[in-house]
Amino acid sequence: MKDRVSITMLDDGVADVRLIRTDKMNALDNLMFAGIAEAIDVLGKTKGLRAVVLSGEGRAFCAGLDLSSMAQPGDGKKQGEGATGSLGSRSHGIANLAQHVAWGWRELPVPVIAAVHGIAFGGGFQIMSGADIRIIHPDTRCAIMEMKWGLVPDMAGFPLWRGNVRDDVIRELTYTNREFKGSEAQAHGFATKVSETPLEDALWHAKLIAGKHPAAMRGAKVLCNAMADSTDAELLALESSEQLKVMRTPNQIEAVMAEMQKRKAVFAD
């Protein structure tokens, strides 16, 4: 992980996570796939974690797949294998490795905020999409790039875009693989907001989130994740069960007292 991804723990349980393959605009090779997967695993086991900020060092967030790592004719790879191994395997829960580096951010129990600048192509665009909140520079170059190389998007983009972006918009951008700016990404729903300073804004949001009741925040993410494919009855029941987990607990009482006393809350993990 240390050659591709860095994790710095900031105050209040915020993890500053950065892709650090700057010489290749953080393009995805085998080591980057492995490094991101390891980072997600490390964060999932980090005690006291309250929020994650995900960004890319250097000139870009992520330029997508490093073409030199793609399977080439005669390289010995079988049909159904990609740069990260068997596409049919479910090596990371419901996902394969390539999908996990985007979907895994959604599975972390705490909010993840992506700060996106420069370039977000292909797999990089799908990794961005895995974040709960996506703050993008208006001039960021974006593309659902895969069709350019005769491929289909297969890094969890479709389940991540579902519910955020109109069906016909996804089709047009996928079929044409045309490039578009961060401002258009925000207008379509791929990004949450545009900012001239996405990293600074992402860190501000993370600090704000980190100051909230941690168990309630995790429960809120469970509910948000369930919205896409749960029935009304299932969501109503889930609201109640998540509320029962936090109601009248010491941390919930502390949240009320801190608000009434106009002070910073002190929560016990």
Secondary structure, DSSP 8 states (H G I E B T S, - for coil): -TTTEEEEE-GGGEEEEEE--GGGTT-B-HHHHHHHHHHHHHHHT-TT--EEEEEESTT-SB--B-GGGS--TTSS--TTEETTEETT---BTTB-HHHHHHHHHHHSSS-EEEEE-SEEEHHHHHHHHTSSEEEE-TT-EEE--GGGGT----SSHHHHHTTTS-HHHHHHHHHH---EEHHHHHHHTSSSEE-SSHHHHHHHHHHHHHTS-HHHHHHHHHHHHHTTT--HHHHHHHHHHHHHHHTTSHHHHHHHHHHHTTS------
